[in-house]
Structure formats: structure tokens, C-alpha cells
Amino acid sequence: RFYIDAHYFDLVNGQAEKAIQVYELWGQTYSNDFSPHANLNVVYKDLGQQEKALAEAREALRLEPNSASSYGNLASALRGLNRLDEAREVLDDAAARHLWTDQLSSNRYLLAFLEDDTSEMQRLVSESVGTPGEEGEMSATQADTEIYHGRMAKSREWLRRGVDAARRDGDMETAATYEVEAALEEVEVGNLEQARRDVEAGLKLATNRDTQIESAIALARIGDSSLA
């Protein structure tokens, strides 16, 4: 019941404060369960409350030291606070324990990006090819890197790879997310028609609360207030 209620508020209704209340009660009732702390970490990170996110990530890892996602969450929280050396130590610890998820690889890529380590970024992207879940995530992240540097054509190439990989995995919601997030980036540099095409492509793949919100923002920026 805790799981259902918390995820309903968190993922369906987007009522973060109510979700936090349920997660906290869940953690108090089942004090040895790492799950509510792992979820609280994500909610607090989304709310920009980085110190609280870090505290919950640490508690989740303390309760479940063999969880790959707990290492990924902790590394992400530390990176969000610009504690990059500590984030690397967490990732190295996970590797020493032979733990792997696409989240851990993504964390390593983002750490390399912040340190301008292009060779490490390229290595991680290359190694992701053919790995379900990871290839799409890495390709979409590489697309973000290309657009950061103003290389729009390259960004679109990597976006297509990410979308195609997610579709091969049968993950249409993630593919849709890549499309609408690309639309937001195209809007920023004035490519309004490309942004509209990205929104249309994304909404054809899947619609959920997040993709609808991001599509509405992009459409509003384009100037289509009625459709937004």
C-alpha cells in the first residue's frame, strides 16, 4: 500500500509533497527497507533539494550495500553538489563490487563531461553499443553534449540513434522523452520548425505526464499557445 500510494502521488499526479509524506511514513514503519529512502532521494533531487537527496541516498546505501542503483543515486547526488572526487570514489567502489547498471555508466559519462575527459566519454558511448537500455541513454546524452557545443547536426544524429535504440528495446516512453527534450533544445536556438517536428514525433510514440508537460513548454515557446 505504501508503494502504491507513494508512486501514485509521485508518478501519476506529480504531487511531490504528498509522495514525500508517504515515503517517510513507509521508512518509519519498515526501518530496514532501503526502498523509501531510494525514492526520497529521487524526489528531493527533482525538487532541487540536493542536501536532502544526498542524505537519503546515503541511508539507502547503508541499508542495502549491494544495490547498484543505490551507488548510482549516491554518485548522482554528490555530483549535483559538485563533490566530484567523492562521486568518483562511489563509482569506483561499485565497480570493485562488480555492480553495473546503465545508471552507473551514465554517471561516469556525466562526470567525464564535467572534467572535459572526451576520451572517457567516447569509451563509454562505444561500450554501450548493443546493450539494451544503455545504448539509448548514452546516445541521447551524447546528443546533449553535441548541442552543448553548438553542433546541431551531430546532435540530431545522436538523437536518432538514441530514439532508435529505445524503440528496439520496446521502450516507447523513453524514446518519446528523447524527442520532446530535443524539441526544448531546438527552441533555445530558434529552430522552431525542427522543434515542432520533434514534439509531433515524440507524442506519436507515447504520452505521459512528463512528455505532455515538456511538449506544452516547447509549443508555448514556439508560439502555439492554443495547442500548448
C-alpha positions as CSV (number, residue, x, y, z in Angstrom):
1,R,0.0,0.0,0.0
2,F,2.9,2.4,0.8
3,Y,4.4,1.6,-2.6
4,I,1.1,2.2,-4.5
5,D,0.2,5.4,-2.7
6,A,3.7,6.9,-2.9
7,H,4.1,6.1,-6.6
8,Y,0.6,7.4,-7.4
9,F,1.4,10.8,-5.9
10,D,4.9,10.8,-7.3
11,L,4.5,9.5,-10.8
12,V,0.8,9.8,-11.7
13,N,-0.3,13.1,-10.1
14,G,3.0,14.8,-9.6
15,Q,2.2,15.7,-6.0
16,A,5.7,15.6,-4.7
17,E,4.9,16.8,-1.1
18,K,2.3,14.1,-0.6
19,A,4.7,11.5,-2.0
20,I,7.3,12.6,0.5
21,Q,4.9,12.1,3.4
22,V,4.1,8.6,2.3
23,Y,7.7,7.7,1.7
24,E,8.7,9.0,5.1
25,L,5.9,7.0,6.8
26,W,7.0,3.9,4.8
27,G,10.6,4.4,6.1
28,Q,9.4,4.8,9.7
29,T,7.2,1.7,9.6
30,Y,9.8,-0.5,7.9
31,S,13.1,0.8,9.2
32,N,15.2,-1.8,7.4
33,D,13.7,-1.2,3.9
34,F,16.0,0.9,1.7
35,S,13.3,1.5,-1.0
36,P,11.6,4.6,0.6
37,H,15.0,6.2,1.0
38,A,16.0,5.5,-2.6
39,N,12.7,7.0,-3.8
40,L,13.0,10.0,-1.5
41,N,16.5,10.7,-2.9
42,V,14.9,11.0,-6.4
43,V,12.1,13.2,-5.3
44,Y,14.3,15.6,-3.4
45,K,16.7,15.7,-6.4
46,D,13.9,16.6,-8.7
47,L,12.9,19.4,-6.3
48,G,16.4,20.7,-6.2
49,Q,16.9,19.9,-2.5
50,Q,20.3,18.4,-3.1
51,E,21.5,18.0,0.6
52,K,18.3,16.1,1.4
53,A,18.7,14.0,-1.7
54,L,22.3,13.1,-0.6
55,A,21.2,12.2,3.0
56,E,18.5,9.8,1.6
57,A,21.0,8.3,-0.9
58,R,23.5,7.6,1.9
59,E,20.8,5.9,4.0
60,A,19.6,3.8,1.1
61,L,23.1,2.5,0.5
62,R,23.7,1.9,4.2
63,L,20.6,-0.3,4.3
64,E,21.4,-2.1,1.0
65,P,25.1,-2.0,0.3
66,N,24.8,-4.4,-2.7
67,S,22.3,-2.3,-4.6
68,A,23.8,-0.9,-7.9
69,S,21.1,1.7,-8.1
70,S,22.0,2.9,-4.6
71,Y,25.5,3.5,-5.7
72,G,24.2,5.3,-8.8
73,N,21.9,7.5,-6.7
74,L,24.7,8.4,-4.3
75,A,27.1,9.3,-7.1
76,S,24.5,11.4,-8.8
77,A,23.7,13.3,-5.5
78,L,27.4,14.0,-4.9
79,R,27.8,15.2,-8.5
80,G,24.8,17.5,-8.0
81,L,26.7,19.1,-5.1
82,N,29.9,19.4,-7.2
83,R,31.7,16.9,-5.0
84,L,33.2,15.2,-8.0
85,D,36.1,13.3,-6.2
86,E,33.6,11.7,-3.8
87,A,31.3,10.8,-6.7
88,R,34.2,9.0,-8.5
89,E,35.1,7.1,-5.3
90,V,31.5,5.8,-5.1
91,L,31.5,4.7,-8.7
92,D,34.9,3.0,-8.2
93,D,33.5,1.2,-5.2
94,A,30.6,-0.1,-7.2
95,A,33.0,-1.3,-10.0
96,A,35.1,-3.1,-7.4
97,R,31.9,-4.9,-6.3
98,H,31.3,-5.8,-9.9
99,L,28.0,-3.9,-9.9
100,W,26.7,-2.5,-13.2
101,T,23.6,-0.6,-14.4
102,D,23.1,1.9,-17.2
103,Q,22.7,4.5,-14.4
104,L,26.3,3.8,-13.2
105,S,27.6,4.2,-16.8
106,S,25.6,7.4,-17.2
107,N,27.1,8.7,-14.0
108,R,30.6,8.0,-15.3
109,Y,29.8,9.8,-18.6
110,L,28.5,12.9,-16.8
111,L,31.5,13.0,-14.5
112,A,33.8,12.8,-17.5
113,F,31.8,15.6,-19.2
114,L,32.3,17.9,-16.2
115,E,36.0,17.2,-16.3
116,D,36.2,17.6,-20.1
117,D,37.5,14.0,-20.4
118,T,36.4,13.4,-24.0
119,S,38.3,10.1,-24.3
120,E,36.4,8.6,-21.4
121,M,33.1,9.9,-22.8
122,Q,33.9,8.3,-26.1
123,R,34.9,5.0,-24.5
124,L,31.6,4.8,-22.6
125,V,29.5,5.6,-25.6
126,S,31.3,2.9,-27.7
127,E,31.0,0.3,-25.0
128,S,27.2,0.9,-24.7
129,V,26.5,-0.2,-28.3
130,G,24.3,-3.2,-28.4
131,T,23.4,-3.0,-24.6
132,P,19.7,-2.7,-24.1
133,G,18.8,0.4,-22.1
134,E,22.3,1.7,-22.0
135,E,22.8,2.4,-25.7
136,G,19.8,4.7,-25.9
137,E,20.7,6.5,-22.8
138,M,24.3,7.1,-23.9
139,S,23.3,8.2,-27.4
140,A,20.8,10.7,-26.0
141,T,23.4,12.0,-23.6
142,Q,25.9,12.3,-26.3
143,A,23.3,14.3,-28.3
144,D,23.1,16.7,-25.3
145,T,26.9,17.1,-25.4
146,E,26.9,17.9,-29.1
147,I,24.2,20.5,-28.6
148,Y,26.1,22.0,-25.7
149,H,28.9,22.7,-28.1
150,G,26.6,24.0,-30.8
151,R,26.9,21.1,-33.1
152,M,23.3,20.8,-34.1
153,A,23.6,18.3,-37.0
154,K,25.7,16.0,-34.8
155,S,23.2,16.3,-32.0
156,R,20.4,15.2,-34.3
157,E,22.4,12.2,-35.5
158,W,22.9,11.0,-31.9
159,L,19.3,11.7,-31.0
160,R,18.2,9.4,-33.8
161,R,20.4,6.7,-32.5
162,G,19.0,7.1,-29.0
163,V,15.4,7.0,-30.2
164,D,16.1,4.0,-32.4
165,A,17.8,2.1,-29.6
166,A,14.9,2.9,-27.2
167,R,12.4,1.7,-29.8
168,R,14.3,-1.5,-30.4
169,D,14.1,-2.1,-26.6
170,G,10.4,-1.6,-26.8
171,D,10.7,1.5,-24.5
172,M,8.4,3.9,-26.3
173,E,8.1,6.3,-23.4
174,T,11.8,6.8,-23.2
175,A,12.0,7.3,-27.0
176,A,9.3,9.9,-26.7
177,T,11.2,11.6,-23.9
178,Y,14.3,11.9,-26.0
179,E,12.2,13.6,-28.8
180,V,10.5,16.2,-26.7
181,E,13.6,17.1,-24.7
182,A,15.3,17.6,-28.1
183,A,12.5,19.9,-29.0
184,L,13.2,22.1,-26.0
185,E,16.8,22.3,-27.0
186,E,16.0,23.2,-30.6
187,V,13.7,26.0,-29.4
188,E,16.5,27.5,-27.4
189,V,18.5,28.2,-30.6
190,G,15.5,29.3,-32.7
191,N,14.9,26.2,-34.7
192,L,11.2,26.4,-34.3
193,E,10.1,24.1,-37.1
194,Q,12.5,21.4,-36.1
195,A,11.2,21.7,-32.5
196,R,7.7,21.2,-33.7
197,R,8.6,18.1,-35.6
198,D,10.3,16.7,-32.5
199,V,7.2,17.3,-30.5
200,E,5.0,15.7,-33.0
201,A,7.3,12.7,-33.3
202,G,7.5,12.3,-29.5
203,L,3.8,12.4,-28.9
204,K,3.2,9.8,-31.7
205,L,5.4,7.4,-29.8
206,A,3.9,7.8,-26.3
207,T,2.3,10.3,-24.0
208,N,2.6,10.6,-20.3
209,R,2.6,13.4,-17.8
210,D,6.2,14.4,-18.3
211,T,6.2,14.3,-22.1
212,Q,3.0,16.3,-22.2
213,I,4.4,18.9,-19.9
214,E,7.6,19.2,-21.9
215,S,5.7,19.3,-25.2
216,A,3.5,22.0,-23.8
217,I,6.5,24.1,-22.8
218,A,8.1,23.7,-26.2
219,L,4.9,24.6,-28.1
220,A,4.4,27.6,-25.9
221,R,8.0,28.7,-26.7
222,I,7.3,28.2,-30.4
223,G,4.2,30.4,-30.1
224,D,1.5,27.8,-30.5
225,S,-0.3,28.8,-27.3
226,S,-3.6,27.0,-28.1
227,L,-2.1,23.6,-28.7
228,A,0.2,24.1,-25.7
